[in-house]
Amino acid sequence: MTVPLSVCVFCGFSPGAGTRYVESARDLGALLGQRGHRLVYGAGTGGLMGAVAAGAAERGARITGLIPDFLRLREQADELPEQRLVLTGDLLERKRGMIDEADAFVALPGGYGTLDEVLEVISMKALGVLDAPLVLVNVDNAWTPFVALIDSLHERGFLRDPRVFSVAADPAEALTHIERHTARDRLESRPAVVHQ
């Protein structure tokens, strides 16, 4: 049986070029609902953000959206799926709130904001202040150049551990990875049984 997790999804407000990105986002949201997980995301209504929330809502997932006041004012006419909406003072507060709410992280392709969020989690993991898994969903090889950059920085001696994240081909593989990681962590953190 899968333990319910709060899964933070980082992704773009843009739909990207082509349909595969939006389809993957909707599939990820639907899988979160099917597997009993909660979606934590940036509360955007467009692009991949909107698609992941729509997929999650269709499958009955609990949803927590975090968004800065100034962005919500721009989008107030847009309808969000039913969710707990958290308004933040700025983008930094939103990012911190999303990280604090999450048991695990999944990143779909996105723009500057997505890269910023992913790098924040990677930095925290590399420094040992965060142990939650992070999986990049490599839709149409969108993350391949990023992974190559990380490998190059490692080869040049700037990174000790280049792989503080995982890469998955699709949303199902990403969720299976984080479920296994968190199940292993829970098993390892159980107190030992002492027989007398």
N, C-alpha and C positions, 0 to 999 in steps of 0.2 A: 504494500500500500504506500502511495506517495504522500509524504508529509507536506502539507500546504506551506508554500513559501511566498514571501513578498518579493516579487521580481521587478526590478527597475529596468525599464527599457529606454535606452537612449536611441534617438532616431531623428530624422530630418522633418522639418515642417513642410518641406517641399516633397512632391511625389517622386521626383527624379525622372529621368528620361526612360520611357518604356513602361510596361505594366508590371514587370516582375517584382519591383521594389514594393509597390502597394500590395500586391498579392502576398508577398512574404510577410509584410507587416500584419495584414488581416489574418493570415494563417497563424502567426505567432500569438496574436491576441486570442484567437479561438482555442489554440492549444492550452494557453494559460487557464482559460475557463474550463475546458474539458478535464484538465488535470488538477483542478481545485486550487490553483494559485491566485494570488492577488496581483494586479497590475499597478505598478507605480510608474508614473510618466510625467511629461512636462505639460500636460493639459492643453496642448494645442489641438485645434479642430481640423487643421488641414494636413495634407500630405501623409507621410508615414505615421505621424502622431495620431491623426484622426483615424487612420485605417486600423492601427493596432488597438485603439480604444473601442472602435466599432466591433471588431472581431471579438474582443474580450467581453463586451456587453452582450453580444448575441449569444454567447455561451455561459452567461450568468456569473462571470468573474466579478469579484469585488474590485473596485477601481479607486485609486487615490491619485488625483492630479494636483500638481504644484505649479503655480504660474505667478510671475510678478504682476503687481497691480497694473503697470503700464501696458503690458501685453494683453491682459484680460480686458482692459478698456477698449483696446483696438478691436477685440474679437467678441464684444459683448452681445452682438446680434447673432453670433454663431451658437448653435446648440451643441452642448456636450452630452454624452451619454450619462446616465445616472452614476454619480460618483461622489466621493468626499473631496471637495475642492479646497485646497489650501492656497491662500493668497500670500505672496511673499513681497518683501520690500524691493528686491532686485534679483538679478540673475544668480549672483553668488549665494544668496540665501536659498534660492530654489535648488541650486545644485547641492548644497549642504543638506537640505531637507530630504532630497531624493536619496542621497547616499545613506543618511541616517535611517530612512524607512525600509531599506532593502536588506534582504538576506542574500541576494545574488543579482548579477547584472548581465543583461544581454544588450548588445549594440547592433542595430541595423545600420545601413549606410545613412549618412547625413552630411551636414555642412560644418561650419566653424563651431557651432554650439555643441554638436555631437562629438567632434574631435576634442573640444575642451573638456567635456564630461568624461570621455573615455580616458584621456590623459590624466585627469585628476585621480580616477580610480586606480589606474596603473601606477602612478606615483605613490599613492597611499599603500598599495600592495607591495611595491618594491621597498618601501621604507619599513614594512612590517607592522603598520598601524591598521591594516584592513586585511582580512583573510577571506572575504567572500569571493566566490568565483566570478570571473568576467569572461564572457564568450562573445566573440565577434562573429556575426552571421555574414558569411562572405557571398552575398547575393551578386551574381554576375562578376565575381572577383573584385568587388568594390574595395575590399580591405587588403588585397594583395600588395599594392604599393606601400601601404602603411606598414605591413609586416616586413616587407623588404627594407624599409627605412629603419625599423627597430633592429633587424638583423645586422644592418650596416653599422649602426651605432655601437652594437655589441662588438663587432669585429674590430672597430676602431678604438676599443677600450673604454668607451664611455658608459657602458651598462654592464653590471655584474651578471644579472639574470634577465635575459631578454624575454623569457616566456613566462611572465606573470599573468598571462591571459591565454585563452584557448581560441581556436578558430573552428567554426562549424560550417558545413555546407548549406544547412537549412535550419529552420526554426525547431523542428523535431529533434535534431541532433543536439542543438544548443540546450534545449530543456532537459534532455536525457543526461547531458554532461553535468549541469548544475544540480540535478536531482541526485546523481551518484556522488558528487562532491559533498553535498550537504549531508547525505546519509552516512558517508564515511566519517565525516567530522563528528556527527552525533554519536556514532558507534565508538569512535576513539575517545570521546570526552566522557563516556559513561564511567562511573566509579568502578574500580575493580571489585569483584566479589571475593571475599576472603572466606575460605572454608576452614572451620576449626575442628 
